[in-house]
Amino acid sequence: MNPLIIATRNPGKLEEIRLLLGPEIRLRSLADFADLPEIVEDGDTFEANAVKKACAVARHTGCPALADDSGLEVDALGGAPGVHSARFAGENATDAQNNAKLLHLLGETPEEKRTARFRCVIGITTPDGAVRTARGRCEGRILKRPRGRGGFGYDPLFLVPALKLTFAELSPGEKNRISHRGRALKAAKPLILDALALD
Ligand code: IMP
């Protein structure tokens, strides 16, 4: 059986996916395919970006591929930053700059109007061009000040109301259990098994 190629160069993301899918699925990442041309994430939706990345990797490697795209949607900002989450404050923006821009735009918006969610879409494609997608989301609220030291990106500003903790205050295991990516990966597992069986 061919391995499943995970469209990431981030070893943390690869390990997170390995943990969720279990040892029976053989995984490789883009770290093993240095000559793959850069894939521009210019879609209008998480789904368009995830499918574009997965298709490009499956075509290039001849193996089934999985790609994810995720981001934060803030209701008071009409769904921004959305697909622009990584570069909200500019092309090479740091997490701190993105968070500062988010806090600035929300200003004194009251607590009950600071609702937001993380979304993740996973695309799974096989070299014959078949595409499968799975989704996950996690609802929360944007705080007025950051809290917690864990995670990355917008984690210190994202409060999970049921836990009264931000994503940055959760252990990696707790975050995976309820996060948009964890939920999307759980939903993707049967689709992955299906794609590998048919490959
Ligand atoms: P990616 O599609 O996983 O690369 O995520 C794109 C961007 O969305 C990241 O650069 C972060 O700014 C934001 N993001 C996605 N997932 C998370 C998360 O779990 N915590 C915080 N920020 C996230």
Residues whose N, C-alpha, C, O or C-beta is under 5 A from the ligand:
A	BS01	IMP	D68 D69 S70 G71 L72 S85 A86 F152 G153 Y154 D155
